[in-house]
Structures are given as structure tokens and as C-alpha cells.
Amino acid sequence: MVCEWFESADIAFGSLAGGGRYDKITDFIDPKQSFSGVGTSLGRFVYMMIDKITAIEKEEAYLFVNFDDTYSDIISLYKRFLDAGNICEIYPTGAKLGKQFEYADKK
């Protein structure tokens, strides 16, 4: 049995993935020593996943620095950014600015 998976909105483009059991798949090499096999193909599916991952990586994200004394002001601005659909976070402590920038660079 062999199966193929298609995206219903784009069947004409081809299958996303396929696979199954292939009886006597090596007959064309040597019919006397033939055996069956199982295989898969993830061609177009892999490209779809790569597109989704690269789209996520391209999204902008915001890190609000935290000086402790301005925390309440940061919260209101943070909420406005979240409501607008942005990815954002507030640095959890009032650490030195250099440490907060290091954290942002690693993210």
C-alpha cells in the first residue's frame, strides 16, 4: 500500500508527502534476491515547514528595559504593544542596562 498526502486547496501542485510499503522493490536489480521495503518522501512538506520557521524568525520582537522605578509606565506600554499583536517582554529585574542588552542580544 502506498499513500500520498495533498493540501486540499492546492492538489494540482502535487503531494506534500508520500510513502508506504513497496513489495519486491528490488526486482529490477535481481529478481532472485528481491525484497520488500518501506519508504517515505517529505519533499513539499519540508519546504512548507522551512517557510513557516523563517517567517517566525523574521517577526519583530520587543524587549522593554526595566529600571524598577519606571515599571508601572513600562507595564502600560507593554500592554499596548501586546494588544497590537506584537511579540514583547519586559526584562524581569532592574538590572544594569548592559546586562539587559546582553540578554536582548542573546534572544
N, CA and C atoms as an extended XYZ file, in Angstrom:
321
Properties=species:S:1:pos:R:3:atomname:S:1:resname:S:1:resid:I:1 pbc="F F F"
N         0.844       -1.172        0.000 N   MET     1
C         0.000        0.000        0.000 CA  MET     1
C         0.892        1.239        0.000 C   MET     1
N         0.552        2.202       -0.819 N   VAL     2
C         1.282        3.459       -0.902 CA  VAL     2
C         0.289        4.583       -0.685 C   VAL     2
N         0.656        5.586        0.122 N   CYS     3
C        -0.225        6.717        0.417 CA  CYS     3
C         0.457        8.017        0.013 C   CYS     3
N        -0.347        9.008       -0.363 N   GLU     4
C         0.162       10.352       -0.613 CA  GLU     4
C        -0.741       11.340        0.107 C   GLU     4
N        -0.145       12.420        0.619 N   TRP     5
C        -0.898       13.458        1.304 CA  TRP     5
C        -0.866       14.723        0.462 C   TRP     5
N        -2.042       15.330        0.300 N   PHE     6
C        -2.192       16.534       -0.502 CA  PHE     6
C        -2.788       17.644        0.338 C   PHE     6
N        -2.503       18.872       -0.037 N   GLU     7
C        -3.179       20.023        0.552 CA  GLU     7
C        -4.427       20.247       -0.281 C   GLU     7
N        -5.593       20.219        0.345 N   SER     8
C        -6.847       20.248       -0.407 CA  SER     8
C        -6.991       21.507       -1.270 C   SER     8
N        -6.422       22.601       -0.844 N   ALA     9
C        -6.540       23.845       -1.610 CA  ALA     9
C        -5.583       23.891       -2.796 C   ALA     9
N        -4.628       22.954       -2.867 N   ASP    10
C        -3.597       23.039       -3.902 CA  ASP    10
C        -3.204       21.651       -4.412 C   ASP    10
N        -4.180       20.831       -4.765 N   ILE    11
C        -3.913       19.467       -5.209 CA  ILE    11
C        -3.109       19.454       -6.509 C   ILE    11
N        -3.344       20.420       -7.376 N   ALA    12
C        -2.663       20.442       -8.672 CA  ALA    12
C        -1.152       20.603       -8.531 C   ALA    12
N        -0.694       21.163       -7.427 N   PHE    13
C         0.736       21.399       -7.232 CA  PHE    13
C         1.498       20.124       -6.908 C   PHE    13
N         0.822       19.115       -6.410 N   GLY    14
C         1.484       17.853       -6.093 CA  GLY    14
C         1.339       17.490       -4.627 C   GLY    14
N         1.881       16.341       -4.277 N   SER    15
C         1.704       15.834       -2.916 CA  SER    15
C         2.658       16.503       -1.926 C   SER    15
N         2.207       16.583       -0.689 N   LEU    16
C         3.038       17.084        0.407 CA  LEU    16
C         4.022       16.020        0.855 C   LEU    16
N         3.540       14.802        0.925 N   ALA    17
C         4.363       13.692        1.387 CA  ALA    17
C         3.757       12.399        0.852 C   ALA    17
N         4.550       11.349        0.872 N   GLY    18
C         4.068       10.062        0.413 CA  GLY    18
C         4.876        8.963        1.061 C   GLY    18
N         4.388        7.762        0.926 N   GLY    19
C         5.126        6.646        1.473 CA  GLY    19
C         4.279        5.411        1.573 C   GLY    19
N         4.919        4.338        1.973 N   GLY    20
C         4.199        3.090        2.142 CA  GLY    20
C         5.116        1.899        1.998 C   GLY    20
N         4.493        0.749        1.797 N   ARG    21
C         5.243       -0.499        1.630 CA  ARG    21
C         5.342       -0.800        0.137 C   ARG    21
N         6.538       -1.130       -0.280 N   TYR    22
C         6.796       -1.417       -1.675 CA  TYR    22
C         7.236       -2.886       -1.784 C   TYR    22
N         6.313       -3.754       -2.222 N   ASP    23
C         6.620       -5.179       -2.346 CA  ASP    23
C         7.572       -5.416       -3.508 C   ASP    23
N         8.570       -6.246       -3.249 N   LYS    24
C         9.548       -6.647       -4.265 CA  LYS    24
C        10.131       -5.444       -4.996 C   LYS    24
N        10.515       -4.430       -4.239 N   ILE    25
C        11.018       -3.186       -4.824 CA  ILE    25
C        12.333       -3.374       -5.570 C   ILE    25
N        13.098       -4.398       -5.224 N   THR    26
C        14.403       -4.597       -5.866 CA  THR    26
C        14.354       -5.624       -7.007 C   THR    26
N        13.179       -5.980       -7.477 N   ASP    27
C        13.049       -6.929       -8.595 CA  ASP    27
C        13.852       -6.507       -9.815 C   ASP    27
N        13.914       -5.225      -10.074 N   PHE    28
C        14.595       -4.765      -11.283 CA  PHE    28
C        16.114       -4.967      -11.202 C   PHE    28
N        16.662       -5.141       -9.989 N   ILE    29
C        18.100       -5.381       -9.831 CA  ILE    29
C        18.408       -6.868       -9.979 C   ILE    29
N        17.753       -7.684       -9.184 N   ASP    30
C        17.970       -9.132       -9.239 CA  ASP    30
C        16.702       -9.820       -8.737 C   ASP    30
N        15.857      -10.312       -9.633 N   PRO    31
C        14.590      -10.919       -9.218 CA  PRO    31
C        14.746      -12.112       -8.276 C   PRO    31
N        15.907      -12.770       -8.283 N   LYS    32
C        16.118      -13.936       -7.422 CA  LYS    32
C        16.406      -13.549       -5.974 C   LYS    32
N        16.894      -12.321       -5.769 N   GLN    33
C        17.217      -11.873       -4.405 CA  GLN    33
C        16.407      -10.631       -4.042 C   GLN    33
N        15.199      -10.544       -4.505 N   SER    34
C        14.356       -9.372       -4.290 CA  SER    34
C        13.840       -9.309       -2.851 C   SER    34
N        13.610       -8.109       -2.361 N   PHE    35
C        12.994       -7.932       -1.049 CA  PHE    35
C        12.084       -6.713       -1.082 C   PHE    35
N        11.247       -6.613       -0.090 N   SER    36
C        10.303       -5.501        0.016 CA  SER    36
C        10.932       -4.374        0.824 C   SER    36
N        10.313       -3.213        0.769 N   GLY    37
C        10.827       -2.083        1.525 CA  GLY    37
C         9.722       -1.139        1.938 C   GLY    37
N        10.053       -0.271        2.859 N   VAL    38
C         9.139        0.778        3.321 CA  VAL    38
C         9.851        2.093        3.111 C   VAL    38
N         9.142        3.080        2.582 N   GLY    39
C         9.788        4.362        2.322 CA  GLY    39
C         8.837        5.528        2.484 C   GLY    39
N         9.426        6.701        2.617 N   THR    40
C         8.646        7.935        2.724 CA  THR    40
C         9.298        9.029        1.903 C   THR    40
N         8.520       10.022        1.582 N   SER    41
C         9.013       11.198        0.885 CA  SER    41
C         8.353       12.414        1.523 C   SER    41
N         9.147       13.377        1.933 N   LEU    42
C         8.604       14.573        2.583 CA  LEU    42
C         8.948       15.839        1.804 C   LEU    42
N         9.062       15.760        0.501 N   GLY    43
C         9.504       16.873       -0.332 CA  GLY    43
C         8.856       18.206       -0.049 C   GLY    43
N         7.655       18.398       -0.485 N   ARG    44
C         6.997       19.695       -0.368 CA  ARG    44
C         6.667       20.042        1.086 C   ARG    44
N         6.410       19.042        1.909 N   PHE    45
C         6.118       19.256        3.320 CA  PHE    45
C         7.286       19.949        4.013 C   PHE    45
N         8.509       19.506        3.712 N   VAL    46
C         9.706       20.096        4.312 CA  VAL    46
C         9.812       21.570        3.928 C   VAL    46
N         9.559       21.893        2.654 N   TYR    47
C         9.624       23.290        2.224 CA  TYR    47
C         8.575       24.146        2.934 C   TYR    47
N         7.398       23.592        3.175 N   MET    48
C         6.364       24.335        3.901 CA  MET    48
C         6.815       24.629        5.326 C   MET    48
N         7.443       23.644        5.989 N   MET    49
C         7.920       23.842        7.357 CA  MET    49
C         9.037       24.886        7.407 C   MET    49
N         9.941       24.854        6.448 N   ILE    50
C        11.020       25.844        6.396 CA  ILE    50
C        10.447       27.240        6.218 C   ILE    50
N         9.440       27.389        5.364 N   ASP    51
C         8.792       28.691        5.176 CA  ASP    51
C         8.180       29.198        6.475 C   ASP    51
N         7.527       28.307        7.212 N   LYS    52
C         6.913       28.716        8.481 CA  LYS    52
C         7.972       29.127        9.501 C   LYS    52
N         9.060       28.385        9.579 N   ILE    53
C        10.123       28.697       10.537 CA  ILE    53
C        10.784       30.023       10.196 C   ILE    53
N        11.094       30.257        8.931 N   THR    54
C        11.751       31.512        8.556 CA  THR    54
C        10.812       32.694        8.748 C   THR    54
N         9.515       32.486        8.578 N   ALA    55
C         8.564       33.572        8.820 CA  ALA    55
C         8.551       33.952       10.290 C   ALA    55
N         8.641       32.958       11.179 N   ILE    56
C         8.680       33.226       12.621 CA  ILE    56
C         9.947       33.996       12.974 C   ILE    56
N        11.077       33.593       12.384 N   GLU    57
C        12.342       34.245       12.702 CA  GLU    57
C        12.378       35.692       12.240 C   GLU    57
N        11.583       36.045       11.234 N   LYS    58
C        11.593       37.398       10.703 CA  LYS    58
C        10.698       38.350       11.502 C   LYS    58
N         9.853       37.823       12.368 N   GLU    59
C         8.963       38.670       13.150 CA  GLU    59
C         9.762       39.538       14.110 C   GLU    59
N         9.307       40.751       14.275 N   GLU    60
C         9.963       41.652       15.223 CA  GLU    60
C         9.506       41.320       16.635 C   GLU    60
N        10.415       41.449       17.556 N   ALA    61
C        10.106       41.241       18.964 CA  ALA    61
C        10.674       42.421       19.743 C   ALA    61
N        10.000       42.800       20.799 N   TYR    62
C        10.399       43.956       21.595 CA  TYR    62
C        10.717       43.527       23.019 C   TYR    62
N        11.825       44.043       23.537 N   LEU    63
C        12.194       43.812       24.928 CA  LEU    63
C        12.211       45.173       25.614 C   LEU    63
N        11.382       45.319       26.618 N   PHE    64
C        11.345       46.566       27.374 CA  PHE    64
C        12.361       46.493       28.502 C   PHE    64
N        13.239       47.489       28.562 N   VAL    65
C        14.208       47.528       29.655 CA  VAL    65
C        13.486       47.896       30.934 C   VAL    65
N        14.051       47.488       32.044 N   ASN    66
C        13.400       47.663       33.338 CA  ASN    66
C        14.334       48.422       34.274 C   ASN    66
N        13.889       49.595       34.729 N   PHE    67
C        14.671       50.383       35.682 CA  PHE    67
C        14.026       50.397       37.061 C   PHE    67
N        13.140       49.465       37.337 N   ASP    68
C        12.400       49.357       38.597 CA  ASP    68
C        11.519       50.567       38.875 C   ASP    68
N        12.068       51.781       38.889 N   ASP    69
C        11.263       52.961       39.228 CA  ASP    69
C        10.275       53.330       38.122 C   ASP    69
N        10.448       52.821       36.914 N   THR    70
C         9.526       53.121       35.814 CA  THR    70
C         8.678       51.904       35.431 C   THR    70
N         8.644       50.914       36.299 N   TYR    71
C         7.966       49.661       35.977 CA  TYR    71
C         6.492       49.854       35.629 C   TYR    71
N         5.777       50.671       36.367 N   SER    72
C         4.343       50.861       36.091 CA  SER    72
C         4.121       51.507       34.724 C   SER    72
N         5.009       52.414       34.320 N   ASP    73
C         4.903       53.005       32.984 CA  ASP    73
C         5.181       51.962       31.903 C   ASP    73
N         6.147       51.096       32.164 N   ILE    74
C         6.501       50.051       31.200 CA  ILE    74
C         5.329       49.089       31.009 C   ILE    74
N         4.633       48.756       32.093 N   ILE    75
C         3.501       47.825       32.018 CA  ILE    75
C         2.433       48.346       31.071 C   ILE    75
N         2.087       49.620       31.170 N   SER    76
C         1.036       50.150       30.300 CA  SER    76
C         1.474       50.149       28.830 C   SER    76
N         2.736       50.479       28.574 N   LEU    77
C         3.248       50.445       27.210 CA  LEU    77
C         3.318       49.004       26.694 C   LEU    77
N         3.749       48.109       27.557 N   TYR    78
C         3.820       46.679       27.220 CA  TYR    78
C         2.442       46.151       26.812 C   TYR    78
N         1.404       46.497       27.564 N   LYS    79
C         0.046       46.050       27.251 CA  LYS    79
C        -0.417       46.587       25.905 C   LYS    79
N        -0.065       47.835       25.593 N   ARG    80
C        -0.443       48.418       24.297 CA  ARG    80
C         0.232       47.663       23.153 C   ARG    80
N         1.493       47.302       23.327 N   PHE    81
C         2.201       46.538       22.296 CA  PHE    81
C         1.579       45.150       22.119 C   PHE    81
N         1.245       44.481       23.239 N   LEU    82
C         0.612       43.163       23.159 CA  LEU    82
C        -0.735       43.238       22.458 C   LEU    82
N        -1.533       44.237       22.804 N   ASP    83
C        -2.850       44.400       22.192 CA  ASP    83
C        -2.747       44.635       20.686 C   ASP    83
N        -1.641       45.211       20.243 N   ALA    84
C        -1.430       45.452       18.816 CA  ALA    84
C        -0.900       44.204       18.101 C   ALA    84
N        -0.726       43.101       18.851 N   GLY    85
C        -0.293       41.843       18.254 CA  GLY    85
C         1.208       41.669       18.155 C   GLY    85
N         1.970       42.473       18.879 N   ASN    86
C         3.429       42.366       18.852 CA  ASN    86
C         3.929       41.313       19.829 C   ASN    86
N         5.104       40.775       19.538 N   ILE    87
C         5.789       39.866       20.453 CA  ILE    87
C         6.675       40.737       21.338 C   ILE    87
N         6.473       40.674       22.643 N   CYS    88
C         7.271       41.520       23.519 CA  CYS    88
C         7.371       40.917       24.914 C   CYS    88
N         8.358       41.405       25.640 N   GLU    89
C         8.544       41.001       27.030 CA  GLU    89
C         9.229       42.127       27.787 C   GLU    89
N         9.139       42.042       29.092 N   ILE    90
C         9.794       43.014       29.968 CA  ILE    90
C        10.922       42.282       30.680 C   ILE    90
N        12.107       42.894       30.718 N   TYR    91
C        13.199       42.281       31.468 CA  TYR    91
C        12.745       42.157       32.922 C   TYR    91
N        12.934       40.994       33.556 N   PRO    92
C        12.306       40.734       34.854 CA  PRO    92
C        12.800       41.550       36.036 C   PRO    92
N        14.031       42.088       35.985 N   THR    93
C        14.548       42.848       37.123 CA  THR    93
C        15.116       44.170       36.641 C   THR    93
N        15.414       45.038       37.601 N   GLY    94
C        16.022       46.320       37.279 CA  GLY    94
C        17.534       46.221       37.183 C   GLY    94
N        18.051       45.254       36.464 N   ALA    95
C        19.498       45.048       36.328 CA  ALA    95
C        20.124       46.186       35.535 C   ALA    95
N        21.452       46.249       35.549 N   LYS    96
C        22.156       47.275       34.786 CA  LYS    96
C        21.805       47.143       33.307 C   LYS    96
N        21.808       48.278       32.635 N   LEU    97
C        21.395       48.328       31.245 CA  LEU    97
C        22.232       47.394       30.365 C   LEU    97
N        23.535       47.310       30.613 N   GLY    98
C        24.404       46.425       29.842 CA  GLY    98
C        23.967       44.977       29.919 C   GLY    98
N        23.565       44.535       31.104 N   LYS    99
C        23.112       43.160       31.292 CA  LYS    99
C        21.813       42.920       30.521 C   LYS    99
N        20.933       43.913       30.516 N   GLN   100
C        19.675       43.781       29.794 CA  GLN   100
C        19.920       43.721       28.283 C   GLN   100
N        20.881       44.509       27.790 N   PHE   101
C        21.224       44.476       26.368 CA  PHE   101
C        21.864       43.134       25.992 C   PHE   101
N        22.697       42.580       26.865 N   GLU   102
C        23.284       41.264       26.619 CA  GLU   102
C        22.180       40.216       26.448 C   GLU   102
N        21.185       40.288       27.330 N   TYR   103
C        20.058       39.376       27.276 CA  TYR   103
C        19.317       39.528       25.944 C   TYR   103
N        19.093       40.773       25.538 N   ALA   104
C        18.402       41.034       24.277 CA  ALA   104
C        19.202       40.505       23.097 C   ALA   104
N        20.509       40.677       23.110 N   ASP   105
C        21.340       40.174       22.013 CA  ASP   105
C        21.279       38.661       21.916 C   ASP   105
N        21.247       37.967       23.052 N   LYS   106
C        21.168       36.507       23.033 CA  LYS   106
C        19.824       36.023       22.511 C   LYS   106
N        18.770       36.756       22.838 N   LYS   107
C        17.443       36.397       22.355 CA  LYS   107
C        17.372       36.584       20.866 C   LYS   107
